Amino acid sequence: MRSLAPGIKLITSFSRDSWYRFSILILTFVFYTSYHLSRKPISIVKSQLHRNCSNVIHPADLNITDNDTWCDWAPFDQNNYQNLFGVLDNCFLVAYAIGMFFSGMFGERLPLRYYLSSGMLLSGLFTALFGLGFYWRIHSLWYYCLVQALNGLVQTTGWPAVVACVGNWFGKGKRGFIMGIWNSHTSVGNILGSLIAGVYVSSAWGLSFIVPGIIIACTGVICFFFLVEKPEDVNCTPPQHHESVEQEPLLRNSSSNEEIFSSHTSTAVEPVEDHTEAISFGGALKIPGVVEFSLCLLFAKLVSYTFLYWLPLYISNIAHFDPKEAGDLSTLFDVGGIVGGILAGLISDYSGGRATTCCAMLIIAAPMLFLFNKIGQNGLPTTICMLLWCGALVNGPYALITTAVSADLGTHECLRGNSRALSTVTAIIDGTGSIGAAVGPLLAGLISPTGWNNVFYMLITADVLACLLLSRLVYKEVRGWCGYTTRQRG
């Protein structure tokens, strides 16, 4: 009897369910990579829109009236250019934060394949329109603000939809580790976005937006043809979302939660029913842990997005790199974020303490940010090391909350089998975090003229507040490890 080729043996060793799950991970990874890839160019292009033109060689036939601003792009050639950049960032982020609270509810009521596809196509359009301002010679701040705001709205289609899709396919077991690896799409997208934008930033910065816009539009087409929303759609086995209560100290129902989600008089365990109606906004807020993690993410995302939008400019101003070099160097922060997200997921799976893992990383991140500001520019090796460490500690908790924690809470046992809550819960958590994402870059734009030290003090304060907001949940987890149980009302 002939033996099968090794490659065929490997392929056939995996079940049909495994192949589908693997394909969903890959597809959603690519989809959200493209979302972040299209967001990143603005941070790279900032240092090109306003630079010190006295150090730039100008064409001989150009009549120069101002030696310091002749090479800048109006309206960002003014002295208040940092404030204008802050306004530009805020147009995107405020629209994103507002839209996110509604996006989850739309995501539960519309087919995810259509919702994601349309979102990526529209995002590609608005990203490209920003870059076309270079070729159309548009110098109106209102144009760029409008395009950024519209892009922010359509980008809200991404996160609730991809998390809901992955949550539909993967159970609780190793969710932290799997989603920690999967969540590296955020950092991979930032890295690719930085590198692609860096190729064109010094020659034709419009292409720094147009090329990413084309990429995300193409992924939208792929989504339309290949995404499978639920295992049941292709006769695959649904995942197991819940473990025993003793293994979930954070998500164990308190007596007040029992009153909300179960009968006052019945002591018997109710059978799990399959509800098809979407959960309300208020009902999602009552899920244990949603409010605490949402507020924690507000401050954690404030720090992460301040780095996302301002790190290349900070490196360019403080370490005196040119725009392309500063953009390339800033990708190390995202490389550290990949490692931090995976470690956070792995540690939280092993310990069972999502909140404790986040809190520990936030505690270490605060002094590390202080060190980065003080010694981060003392030579290239020191800069690289500090970028990697800060990226891991800042993005680790952010990644864990927006992935595994959101999926845990969206499939919480108190929902009694309601499988349509995941998108709304994810949108509430990420929408609240997006408020911080909007505030952070805006504050950086307002504070940076007074000195970068003050920006870092603001980031450290946000990290400490994020940590404090998890204190109750950390206390609950520690009590669970020590053998204490929560008394339930019968």
N, C-alpha and C positions, 0 to 999 in steps of 0.2 A: 504493500500500500504506500502510495506516495505521501510524503510529509508536506504539510503546508509551508509556504515561505514564512520566514520569521516576521516580516512586516504584516502579513495577513493574520498570523497567529495573534499578534499584538492587537490588531483591529478587532478581531472576533472575540478577544478576551473581555471586552467591555460590552455591557448590555446596551440595549436600545435606549433605555432610560438614561444611562450614563452619557451616551453620545449627544442626546438632546440637551442634557444639562450643561455639558461642556460647551456646546454650540451657543447656548443662551449666555453663558459667562463671556465667551469671546465676543459675541455680537454686542451685548450691552457695554462691554469694556470699550469697544471701538466707538460706539455711539457717544458715550459720555467723554471719551478722550477728545472727540471732535468738538464737543461743546466747549471744553476748556481751551482747546487749541484756538478757537475763534475768539475767546475772551482776552487772551494774553497779549496780542500785538500792541494794544494801547499803552501798556507799561513800557514796552520797548521803544515805541515811537516818540514818547514824551521827550526823551533827551535829544531827539532830532528836531522836534517842533520848536524847541527853545534851547539854544546853545550859545556859547561865547564866540561870536562871529569874528572877533579880533584875532582869533587863533586859526581862522579858516582862510585859505588862499582864495581870493575872489577873482572872477574872470576880468580880464583887462578891459573889456568893452562895457563893463557894468558901472553905471554911475551911482556911487554910494553916498547916501546922505547920513547914515548912522553906522559907524564902524562896528558897533556892538550888536546890532540887531538885523543887519541886512540879509543874513542867511536864515532868519527865523521865519516860521509860517504864521502869518497873521490869522487870528487875533491873539496868538500865543507869544507875540513879540513884545508884550508889555511887561512892566516890572512886577505886576501881580499875576504872573503866569502860573505860579504854584496854586493860587486860589482858583484860577480858571481850570487847571487840571483837576482840582478837587471837585469842582462843579461838574465837570465832564464825567468823572467817575461816579459821582452821586446820581446823575441822571440814569445811568445804567442800574446802579445798585438799589436805588429807591424803587424804581419800576420793578425790579426783580423781587424785592421784598414784598411789595404790595401784591404783585401777581402771584407769588408763591402760595399765599393763603387761599386763593381761588383755584390754582392749578391742580391741587390735590383732589378737590371735589370734582373738577372736570375729568381728571384722570380716572376716577372711579366710575364715571358715568359714560365715558366714551371708550371705544376700542383703543388699547394702548398702541397698537401698530399704526393706526391712522393718526393718533395724537402725537406720537414721536416723529413720524415722518413729516407731517406738516410743520411741526416745530423746528426741525432741522433745516427744512427748505427755506422757511421764512428767516431763520437765523443767518443762513448763508447769504440771503438777499441783503439784509441790513448790515451785515459785516462788510460785504463788498461795497455797499453804498458809502460807507465811511471812507474806504480807500479811494473810491471814485472822486471824492472831494479834491484829491490831489490833482487828478487829470482834468477835472472840470474847473479848477482854480477857484474853489469855494473858500471864502475867508469869513464866513458867518458862523459865530459861535452857536447860534440857534439851530443851524442845520446839523452840526455835529451832536448837539445835545438831543435833538429830536431823534436822530438815528440811534443814538445810544439808548434812549429811553425805550424805543420800540424794540430794539434788540434785547433789552433787559426783560421785557414782557414775554417775548416768544421763547427766551431761554428757560423760562420757568417750566416749560413742558418737559424738560429733560430729567431732572433729578427724581421727582416723585414717580415718574413712569418707569425708569430703569430700576429703582429700588423695589417697586411693586412687582415688577417682572421677575427679578431675582428672588424676591421673597416668596413668590408663587412656586418657584422651582426648588428652593433649598430650605430644609428644615433647620431646627435650632442647633443640632449637634455640634458641628464645627463652624458655625456661622461666623464667629468672630475672625477666625483664621482665614476662611475662604473669602469673606468680604474684605478683610484687611489687604489680601493680595489683590482682589478685584478692584478695591478703591484706589489702587495706585494709578488708575486711569486719570485721576485728577492731576497728579504730579506729572505723569507721562504727557498729558495734554498741555500742561504748562511748559514743559521742556520743549516739546515739538513746536508749540506756538512761539516760544522765544527764539528757537533756532531758525524757523522759517521766516519770522519777521526780521531777524537779524541779518538774513541774507540780502534783503532789499532795503533795510532802513536807511542806509547811507546814500543810496543811489536813487531809488524811487519808492518812498515810504508807502505810497498807495498800494503797491503790490503786497506789502506786509499784511494788509487786510483782505485784499481780493483773493489771494491764493488760499488762506484759511477758509474764506467764505465758500469757495468752490469745493473744498474738501468736505465741509460739514453738509453741504447740499448733496453731495454724492453719497454720503453715509445715510442721508434721509431716504434716498432711492433704495439703498440696500435694505434698510429697515422695512420698507413697504413690501419688499418681495420675500423676506426671509424670517422676520420675527414671529415667534410662537409665544402667545401671551401666557397660557396656562398648560400644565401637563395634560389635563383632561382633553384639550383640543386635539391632541395627537395620540390619545389612548395610552399615555404614560401614567405611572403611579404618582399620586400626589405625595408631597413630603410630610413628615411628622413635625409639627410646629412646637409641641409642648413636651417638656420633661416633667418629672415629678416635682411637687412643690418644694421639697427639701433642697433641691438642687438650684433653686432660683430665689436666693434671699432678697435680691433687689425687687423682683417682680411679684413677690408673694403678696396676696391681697391683705390689706389691713381691714379692721372691722368696719371702718367707714366705707371702704370700697365694696365690702360684701353687701352692705346695705344698698349701694347704688346698683350693683349688677346682679344680685340674686334676691330670692324671696326672703322676707323677714321670718316666716314661720317654718319653712321647710329645712330640715337638717340633712336630708338625703342628697347625695350627689346627683345633680341633674344631668341627663344625657346630653351630649353635644349635638346641637342641631346646626344645620347648614343654612344660615341666613343669607339672603341674596340682596337685601336692601343695603344701601350705602350708609355709613355711620354719619351722624351729624357732627358739626364742629364742636358743640358743647359736649357731646358724648365722648369725642376723642380726647378732650381736655381732662376728662374724669379718669382716664386710664392712669394707673399709678406710675409715676415717674416722668410723665410727659412734660409737665410744667417745669420741673427742676432741670431736666436735660435741655429743654428748649431755651431756658434763660442762661444756662451754662454755655450753650452753643453760641448765644448772642455775643458773649465776650470772647469766646475762643475764636469765632469766625472774624470778629473785629481785628484780632491780631493777625490771623492768617491772611486776610484780604488786604490789610495795610501793607504787608510784605509783598503780596501779589502785585499790587499796583505801584508801589513806591520803591521797592528794593533796587531795581536797575538804576533809577535816578539817584538813590542814596549812594550806591557804589560809584557811580559816575562822578558825583560831586565830592565825595569824601576821599575815595581812593584814586580819583582822576584817571579813570579808564574811559576810552571812547565808547560811544553808544553800543556798538556791536560787542565789544569785549565785556562791558558791564552786563549786557543781556545774557551772554553766554555764561558768565560767572554766576549770575543769579539762578541759573538752573540747578546749581548744587543744592540750593535750599529745597527744591522739589525732590531731588534725589534723596536727601535726608528724610523728606516727608514720606516717600515710599517705604523706607525701612521702618520709620516710626509707626506708620499705619499697620504694617504687618506685625510688628512686635506688640502693639497695643491689642490687636485682635487675638494673637496667640496667648498672651498673658491673661487676658480676660476670659478666654475659653478655659484655660487651665485652672484659674483661680475661681471662676464664677463671679468675679467682681468687676462689672463694667464701670461702675462709678469710682471704685477705688483705683482702678488702673488709670482712668482719666485724671483723677485728683493727684495721684503721685507724679504723673508726667507734667501736669501744670505747675506743681510745686517746684520741680527741678527747672522748668522753663524760665521762671521769673529771674533767678540769678544769672542764668545763661544769657538771657537777653541783655542784662546789664554788662556782662563781660564782652559780649559781641560789640556793643557800642564803644566800650573803653579800649579794647585791644584787638578788635576784629580787623583793623587795617594795618596791623604791625607786620607787614610782609605777606606775600601770597599764600604760603603754607598755613599761617594762622587764619587768614580769611577763609580759606577752603574748609578748614577744620570747624570753625565756628558756624559757617553756613550749614554744614551737614548736621551738626548737633542741634542748632536752633530749628532747622527744618523738621527733624525727627520729633522734637519735643513739642513744637507748636502744632504740627499737622497730625500727630498721633491721636490726641484726644478728639480733635475735629473729625478725623476720619472714622474713628470708632463710633462716635455719636451719630453721625449721618448715615452709617451703614448698619452695623450689627445691632446697635441700640434701637434705632428706628424700626428695624425689622422685628426685633423682640417685642417692642411695645405695640407694633401694628398687628401682631399675631398673638397678643396677650390672651391668656386663658380666660380672663374676665369677659372677653368678647363673645364667649360661647359659640365659637365656630364661625363668626362673621369674617369671611375672607376678603371683604371689600373695604376694610378699614385701613389697610396698609398705606395706600396712597395718601389719604387724608392725614394720618399721623405723621408720615414722612414730610408732608408739605407744611404742617404746623411747626415741626421741629426745625426744618431747614428755613422756613419762612421767618421764624423768630430769629434764627441765626443770621439771616440775610439783613435784618435790621442793623445788627452789629457790623455786617460787611459793608453796609452803606455808610454808617457813622464813622468807621475807622479811617478809610481813605479821605473822607471829608475833613475829619479832625487833623489828619496828617497834613493836608493842604493848608489848613489854617495855622497849625502850630509850627510847621517846618521853617517858616521865615524867622521865627524866634530862636531857632537852633535845633539840630537833630537830637540833642540830648533830651529835650522836652518831649519829642515824639516817642522816644524809648521809655521815658517815665510813664507816659500814657499807656503804652503797650504792657508794661509790667503791672500797672494797676489793674488793667483789664484781666490779665492772667490770674491775679490774686482773687478778684471778684468771681471769676469763673470757678475757681477752686472752692470758694466759700459756699457757692450755691449748691454744691454737691455734698455738703457736710452731712445733711440728714440721711441721704442715701448711703453714704459711706458708713455712717454709724449703724444703719440697718444691716448692711452687708457684714460688717465686723461682728455684730451680734449673732448673725446667722452662722458665721464660722465658729463662733464660740459655743454653739449648741442651743442658743435661745430660739424659741419659736414664737410666732405671733399668734396670740389667742384669738380664735375666730368666734363670732357670735352664732349661736344656734337658734 
